[in-house]
Amino acid sequence: MNLTLRIWRQKGPEDKGRMVTYPVDDVSPDMSFLEMLDVLNERLILAGEDPVAFDHDCREGICGMCGLMINGDAHGPQRGTTACQLHMRQFKDGETIDIEPWRASAFPVVKDLVVNRSAFDRIIAAGGYVTAPTGSAPEAHSTPVAKANADAAFESAACIGCGACVAACPNGSGMLFTAAKLTQLSLLPQGQPERYTRVIGMVDAHDEAGFGGCTNAGECTPACPKGIPLNTIGRLNRDYLAATAKGANNTPGS
């Protein structure tokens, strides 16, 4: 395959940035998208040019490191797939592909396609810790959990924190991520002691980081590579309303 890549190049946070065009030929349809970028970078290095910076780690769709806007879609055109698991057979010979970083005020560009997603870390930290004593592994049926709750908690725990939901949202909201991290604990027994202080703390951290508000645009769920459902945000909203009614704050024990 012969392709034309239009890639966002930005030397640093203070640089204005621009789209730069690169022709790439002899691309195997069996390559992953990141392997194709590796080939481009090898050629740029051999030509004495600065390679394109992009985030990557496991390349197995589970770490959440990769994050690219590909032709305007977070992670590309294939649903339920991270950029590292996207293959070039999803594109056509001669196609022009636009590649940009996540666009959100809470995710400032570090260089080229790399953004700073530490705001997600601050949201997680604001959730605090679980005080329920764990001890040794309990007997499997000693604490019954309704199957619907167990399934929903497991579904939310699949979130890899890639930030596609933020990039796809017209408001740059991180509510789907925040809701997923809350739901995986709020539906289980060990998450109950701090359930309401946790939601106040994490939502406050979300807003302080500069994420936009959720207006139910619904763009986050289709972009999520793990398919976290939109009703997860509904669970967050119910817990938040309950927390405010109880007068909870983000102080442990309140």
C-alpha positions as CSV (number, residue, x, y, z in Angstrom):
1,M,0.0,0.0,0.0
2,N,1.1,3.6,-0.7
3,L,-0.3,6.1,1.7
4,T,-0.1,9.8,2.4
5,L,0.2,10.7,6.1
6,R,-0.7,14.1,7.5
7,I,0.8,14.2,11.0
8,W,0.6,16.8,13.7
9,R,4.2,18.0,14.5
10,Q,4.7,20.1,17.6
11,K,8.2,20.5,19.2
12,G,6.9,21.2,22.7
13,P,4.0,22.6,24.7
14,E,4.8,26.2,23.7
15,D,5.2,25.5,20.0
16,K,2.3,26.4,17.8
17,G,2.4,23.1,15.9
18,R,1.4,22.2,12.3
19,M,0.3,19.3,10.1
20,V,3.2,17.9,8.1
21,T,2.8,15.6,5.1
22,Y,4.8,12.3,4.7
23,P,4.4,9.9,1.8
24,V,4.8,6.2,2.9
25,D,5.1,3.4,0.4
26,D,5.2,-0.4,0.6
27,V,3.0,-0.6,3.7
28,S,1.9,-4.2,4.4
29,P,-1.9,-4.4,5.2
30,D,-0.9,-6.8,8.0
31,M,1.1,-4.1,9.9
32,S,-0.5,-2.5,12.9
33,F,-0.9,1.2,12.8
34,L,1.9,1.8,15.2
35,E,4.2,-0.5,13.2
36,M,3.5,1.6,10.2
37,L,4.6,4.7,12.3
38,D,7.7,2.8,13.3
39,V,8.6,2.3,9.6
40,L,8.0,6.0,9.0
41,N,10.3,6.9,11.9
42,E,13.0,4.6,10.8
43,R,13.0,6.4,7.4
44,L,13.0,9.8,9.1
45,I,16.0,8.8,11.3
46,L,18.0,7.5,8.4
47,A,17.3,10.8,6.6
48,G,18.5,12.8,9.6
49,E,15.1,14.1,10.6
50,D,13.3,14.1,13.9
51,P,11.1,11.0,14.4
52,V,7.4,11.4,15.2
53,A,6.8,11.2,19.0
54,F,3.9,9.0,20.0
55,D,2.8,7.1,23.1
56,H,3.0,3.3,23.1
57,D,3.8,0.4,25.5
58,C,2.2,-3.0,25.5
59,R,0.8,-2.9,22.0
60,E,-1.8,-5.5,23.1
61,G,-4.7,-3.1,23.7
62,I,-4.6,-3.3,27.5
63,C,-2.3,-0.7,28.9
64,G,-4.0,2.5,27.6
65,M,-0.8,4.2,26.5
66,C,-1.5,4.6,22.8
67,G,-3.9,7.4,21.9
68,L,-4.3,8.9,18.4
69,M,-7.0,10.7,16.5
70,I,-7.0,9.0,13.1
71,N,-9.1,10.7,10.5
72,G,-11.0,12.4,13.3
73,D,-11.8,9.2,15.1
74,A,-10.3,8.3,18.5
75,H,-8.2,5.2,17.9
76,G,-9.3,5.0,14.3
77,P,-12.3,3.7,12.3
78,Q,-12.6,0.2,13.9
79,R,-14.9,0.1,17.0
80,G,-13.6,-1.6,20.1
81,T,-10.0,-1.4,19.0
82,T,-7.1,0.6,20.3
83,A,-4.7,2.3,17.9
84,C,-2.0,-0.3,18.6
85,Q,-4.4,-3.1,17.6
86,L,-5.6,-1.3,14.5
87,H,-4.3,-2.9,11.3
88,M,-3.5,-1.2,8.0
89,R,-6.0,-3.4,6.2
90,Q,-8.6,-1.0,7.5
91,F,-7.3,1.6,5.0
92,K,-7.1,1.7,1.2
93,D,-4.2,2.0,-1.1
94,G,-3.6,5.7,-2.0
95,E,-5.5,7.0,1.0
96,T,-4.6,10.1,2.9
97,I,-4.6,9.6,6.7
98,D,-4.7,12.5,9.2
99,I,-3.0,11.7,12.6
100,E,-3.4,14.0,15.5
101,P,-3.0,13.9,19.3
102,W,-5.9,13.9,21.8
103,R,-7.5,17.4,21.8
104,A,-8.5,18.5,25.2
105,S,-7.5,21.3,27.5
106,A,-6.9,18.8,30.3
107,F,-4.5,16.8,28.0
108,P,-1.8,19.4,27.0
109,V,0.5,18.3,24.2
110,V,4.0,17.4,25.3
111,K,5.4,16.7,21.8
112,D,3.9,15.7,18.4
113,L,1.3,13.1,19.2
114,V,2.2,12.7,22.9
115,V,-0.1,14.4,25.5
116,N,0.1,14.7,29.3
117,R,-2.7,12.5,30.8
118,S,-1.6,12.9,34.4
119,A,-5.0,14.5,35.1
120,F,-6.4,11.0,35.1
121,D,-3.8,10.0,37.8
122,R,-5.0,12.9,40.0
123,I,-8.6,11.7,39.7
124,I,-7.6,8.2,40.7
125,A,-5.6,9.6,43.7
126,A,-8.6,11.7,44.8
127,G,-10.5,8.5,45.2
128,G,-8.3,7.6,48.1
129,Y,-8.0,4.0,49.4
130,V,-10.3,1.2,50.5
131,T,-10.4,0.8,54.2
132,A,-12.2,-2.5,54.2
133,P,-9.9,-5.1,55.8
134,T,-8.8,-7.7,53.2
135,G,-6.7,-10.2,55.1
136,S,-6.3,-13.5,53.3
137,A,-8.4,-14.5,50.4
138,P,-12.0,-15.1,51.5
139,E,-14.1,-18.1,50.7
140,A,-15.7,-17.5,47.3
141,H,-19.3,-17.4,48.5
142,S,-18.8,-15.8,51.9
143,T,-19.9,-12.3,50.6
144,P,-22.7,-12.7,48.1
145,V,-22.7,-10.1,45.2
146,A,-25.6,-9.9,42.9
147,K,-24.6,-11.1,39.4
148,A,-25.9,-7.8,37.8
149,N,-23.6,-5.8,40.1
150,A,-20.7,-8.1,39.6
151,D,-21.0,-7.9,35.8
152,A,-21.4,-4.1,35.8
153,A,-18.4,-3.8,38.1
154,F,-16.3,-6.0,35.9
155,E,-17.4,-4.1,32.8
156,S,-16.3,-0.8,34.4
157,A,-13.0,-2.3,35.6
158,A,-12.1,-3.0,31.9
159,C,-11.4,0.7,31.5
160,I,-7.7,1.2,30.5
161,G,-7.6,5.0,31.0
162,C,-6.5,5.7,27.4
163,G,-8.5,9.0,27.2
164,A,-10.4,8.3,24.0
165,C,-13.6,9.3,25.8
166,V,-12.2,12.7,26.5
167,A,-10.8,13.1,22.9
168,A,-14.2,12.2,21.4
169,C,-16.3,14.3,23.7
170,P,-17.2,17.8,22.2
171,N,-16.9,19.1,25.8
172,G,-13.6,17.4,26.6
173,S,-15.3,15.6,29.5
174,G,-13.7,12.8,31.4
175,M,-16.9,11.6,33.0
176,L,-16.9,8.2,31.4
177,F,-13.4,7.5,32.8
178,T,-14.3,8.8,36.2
179,A,-17.6,6.9,36.3
180,A,-15.9,3.7,35.3
181,K,-13.3,4.0,38.1
182,L,-16.1,4.8,40.6
183,T,-18.5,2.1,39.5
184,Q,-16.0,-0.8,39.8
185,L,-15.9,-0.1,43.6
186,S,-19.4,1.4,44.3
187,L,-21.1,-1.9,43.3
188,L,-19.0,-4.1,45.4
189,P,-19.0,-4.6,49.2
190,Q,-15.4,-3.5,49.8
191,G,-16.1,-0.1,48.1
192,Q,-19.0,0.9,50.4
193,P,-17.2,2.5,53.4
194,E,-15.8,5.4,51.2
195,R,-18.5,5.3,48.5
196,Y,-19.8,8.8,49.0
197,T,-16.6,10.6,50.0
198,R,-14.9,8.9,47.0
199,V,-17.4,10.3,44.4
200,I,-17.2,13.8,45.8
201,G,-13.4,13.7,45.7
202,M,-13.1,12.2,42.3
203,V,-15.6,14.5,40.7
204,D,-14.0,17.6,42.3
205,A,-10.6,16.4,40.9
206,H,-12.2,15.9,37.5
207,D,-13.5,19.5,37.4
208,E,-10.2,21.0,38.9
209,A,-8.2,19.3,36.1
210,G,-10.1,21.3,33.5
211,F,-12.3,18.6,31.9
212,G,-15.6,19.8,30.5
213,G,-19.0,18.9,31.8
214,C,-21.0,15.9,30.5
215,T,-24.0,16.9,28.4
216,N,-25.0,13.4,27.3
217,A,-23.6,13.9,23.8
218,G,-22.9,10.2,23.8
219,E,-19.7,10.4,21.8
220,C,-17.6,8.8,24.5
221,T,-19.0,5.3,24.5
222,P,-18.6,4.6,20.8
223,A,-15.0,5.8,21.0
224,C,-14.2,3.7,24.1
225,P,-12.1,0.6,23.0
226,K,-13.5,-1.4,25.9
227,G,-17.1,-0.4,25.3
228,I,-17.8,1.2,28.7
229,P,-21.6,2.0,28.5
230,L,-23.1,5.4,28.9
231,N,-25.3,4.4,31.8
232,T,-22.1,4.2,33.9
233,I,-22.2,8.0,34.1
234,G,-25.8,7.7,35.3
235,R,-24.5,5.6,38.3
236,L,-22.0,8.3,39.0
237,N,-24.7,11.0,39.0
238,R,-26.9,9.0,41.3
239,D,-24.0,8.5,43.8
240,Y,-23.0,12.2,43.6
241,L,-26.6,13.3,44.3
242,A,-26.8,10.9,47.2
243,A,-23.4,12.1,48.5
244,T,-24.5,15.7,48.5
245,A,-27.8,14.9,50.2
246,K,-25.8,13.1,52.9
247,G,-23.6,16.1,53.3
248,A,-20.5,14.0,52.4
249,N,-17.2,15.7,51.4
250,N,-13.9,14.4,50.4
251,T,-12.6,14.0,53.9
252,P,-12.4,10.3,55.0
253,G,-15.0,9.3,57.4
254,S,-17.4,12.1,56.6
